[in-house]
Amino acid sequence: MVAVVVAGFATLDYVARVEGDFTGRGTLLMRQGAADAWPRAGGAALFAGAALAGAGVGAAPLTWIGDDGDGEAYRDACRQVGVSLEGVATMPDAPSTRCLLIYNADGTYGCLLRPGPVALTEGQKRLAAKASWLAIAAGPPGILSRLLDTVSPATRLAWIAKDDPACFPPDLVARLARRADVVFCNAGERAWLEAGREDPASAGQLLFETRGAEGVRVEAAGEAFALPVATLTVDDATGAGDTFAGAALAVLVGGGSSRAAAQAGIAAAGALLAGRR
């Protein structure tokens, strides 16, 4: 049974790290990211879904792939981590979405996205409507808005936030900030998230703010606490935040505490990054 549907882009990621700061001009030496990262199936729907499935929670990406080799690679990745393919729509005669991620020497990165076509199918709407939780990640904003219209007010909502106006324009940010039961963001996105609110956060909203080597801050019901993390140096941190979100959400789905959820997220993200060293 699918308990959590994670909506967002399916991507084939090409990850590189440059020795310096890539400005788009001149030539810099680069390294590929992890050994398996050229290309690698990615996107928050897959990373979060994999963490949920790994914790024993039924999960399905709600996403779109092309009828091509990239699409087959994405399907294979879903099978390998045990997530359902029920919400993966194949767009005929169309390319899958590709993403080029360029990490600078200081850990910052830029992203070039070649999106494929998307369309919300009746099957995807039914899948979202019957799930206990809907998690919204970076994806096509029109479809994300329609999904919010589709689900019952009783459906729990998680938002894996990203400061990306192409995916989260101001009206959608305000709507998600108001509706979400759980919000995941990083420290660099926190000011953007708060500026996008039209109303104060509800008393019941739970927020996880990842802060890199400085750990994780958790806020709920007017209280806050922080947890430390082990420091890891990697060339490719892609998917760590999404993995944290999926593992934390798995604990919450099972009725666990916010502290236990944060601890599970830290462990899962750390394991992902440790595998890329």
N, C-alpha and C positions, 0 to 999 in steps of 0.2 A: 504493500500500500504506500502511495506517495503522500507523505505528511507535509513536505516543504517543496514548493515550486520556486525556483530562482530564475527570475527573468532578466535577460541582458544579452549583450552581444556574444556570439561564438566567434573566436578568432583563431587564426593560425599565426603564432607569434614568431618573429625573427628578432632575437635579442643580441645586442652588441654592447661592449663597453669600450670607450675610447680613452686614450691617455691624454687627457686635457679637457677642454670644454668645447663641445661641438657647436659651432655657430652657423653651420650650413655653407661655409666657404673654406677653401683650402683642403688639405689632406691631413688626416690624423691616423695614427696606427690604432687598430682595434683588436679586441679579443671577442670571440663569441662568448655568450653567457655560459650557462651550464652546458655540459657536453651534449645534452639532448635538445638544445634550444634553437635549432636552426633547420626547420621550424619546429614548433611545439604547439599542440592544441592548448588554447588558453581562454581567457575571459573569466569574469567573476562567476558566471553561472556554473562553469565547470569546476573552478577551484573551490568555491564554497560548497557546491554539490558533492565533490569528492570528499571533503572533510565531514559533511553530514553523513554520507554513506559509510565512511570509515568508522563513524561512531554508532552505526547501526540504525540510523534514521533514514527512512525512505525519502529519496530526493530526486527531483527531475529538473534539469535545465529547461527553461522555456526560451527557445532561441531559434536561429535560422542558419542553415548552411546551404551551400550550392551543391548542385549535382556534379561534383568534380572530385579530384583526388584529395583536395584539402578537406572537403566534406566527409569523405570516407575516413580520413585520418582523425577527424573530430569524433565521428561515431566510434571508432576503435578506442579512442581515449576514454570515452564514456563507459564503454563496456569494461575496460580494464579497471576502472575505479568503482564500478558497481552502481552507477547512477542510471536512472531510467531514460530511455530514448523516447518516451511517450510524447514529450513536449518539444522534440527537435524536429522542426519542419524543414523539409528539403525543397528549395526553390528550383524548379526545373530550368535548364538552359541558362543558369546564372552562376557567377563565381561566389565562392565563400569569402568571408571577410578576412583580410590580412592586416597585420599590425606590425610595424617596425618600431621597436623600442631601443633607444640609444641612451645608455647610461654614461654620464660624465664621470670623471675621476672622483668628484666630490660626492657622488651618490645621487645627484639630481638626474632627471631624465627627461627626454622628449619623446613624443609618440607621433607616428605617421600612420593614419588609418585609411585603408581602402575598403569601405563598407560594401557588402553585397546587398541585394534587395531584400526587403522584409515585408511580411503581411501577416496579420494576426488571424490564425485559422480558427474555425469553429472548435476543433479538437483542443487547441490551446486554451480557448476560453473555458471549455468544460473542465479541463484539467485544473486551471487556476481556481475555478469556482468550487471545486470539491476538496481542495487542499486545506489543511488546518492553518498553514502559514504560507504567505506570499512574501518572498524577499525580492526587493527591487534593486537591481544593480545598473551600471552604465549600459544604456541601450537607446533605441530610438524613442524620443520623448513622446511622440504621438501615441505610439503603441503602449508605452508605460502608463500614460494617462487613461487609455481605454481599459487597461487591465484593472486600474483602480476603480473604474466604473463597474466592472464586471463582478468583482468579488463582494461577498456579503460584508456588512459592517461587523459581523462576528468573526471574520477571518483576521487572524493576527498578522500584522505587517511589520517586516523588518526592512530597513533601508541601509544598503551598503553605499554610503554617500561618496561622491567624487566631484571635486571642483572642476567641472567640465560643462560649460554652457551649452555645448552641442548636444549633450545628453540630458542635462538638468537645467533647463531655462528657469527664470525666476518664478513663474507661476507654478511649475511642477515642484520646485524646491519648497515653496511655501506650503503646497498641499501635502507633500510627503512629511515635512517637518511637523505639521499639525496631526497627521493621521498615524504616523509610525509608532508602534509600541516599543521598538528597539531601533536604535541608530548606531551605526558603526562609521567612524571617521578617523582621520589621522590629525595630528597636531596642526599641520599646515592648512587643513581644511576647516578647522573649528570656527575661525572668525567668519569665513564665507557662509558656513551653515547658520550661524547665529544671525548674521545680517540678513539672511533669507527668510527668517521667521516673520510671519505677520502677527503671531500671538506668542506669548510665553509658552515654553514647553509644558506639557501637561504633567501633573504630579506623578502619574504612573509611567511616564516615558523613561526607558532605560537607555543610557548612552555609554558607549565604549569608545574612548579616544586613545588610539595607539600613538606612542611617542618615540618610536625607534628605540635606540639604546637606553632612553630614559624610562622605558616601561609603559604601562597601561594605566590610564585613569578611568574609573568607573563612576558614573553618577546616576543616582536613582532616589526618588522620593526625598529630594532635598539634601541627601547625604552623598558623600564622595569618599573614595579610597583609591590608593594607587598600589600597583604590584610591580616588582622589578622583573627584568628579563636578562637572560644571558646575552652578552655582546658577541655578535658574529659578524665577520667581515666577508662579504660575498660580492661577486660581480653582478649578480642577477637576483634581485629581490622580488621579481614579478610574481604576483599571486599571494604574497605573504599576508597582506591585509585581508584578502578574500578568504584565505584559508583560516585565519583567525576568526573571521565572522562566521564561517560555516561550523567550525568546531564549537564556538561559544553558543551559537544558536541551537546546536544539537543538545546541549545541556539544558537550555531553557525549554526546549520542546518537551524534554523529559521531566520538567518540573524542578530542575536544579536551581541553585542560588546564583546570583550575579557574580559572586566571588568564584564559585566553582566554574562558571561559564568562562570567566576571564582566564582562569588557570588553564582550562582546556584549550582555549584559543592560543595562549602563549606557547603551550607545549606543541600544538599542531604546527603553528607557524615556525617555531624553532626547528622542528623536525624537517620541514620542507627546506628551510635554508641550510641546515646542516648537510643535507643531501646534495647541495650544490657547491660545497667548498672544494 
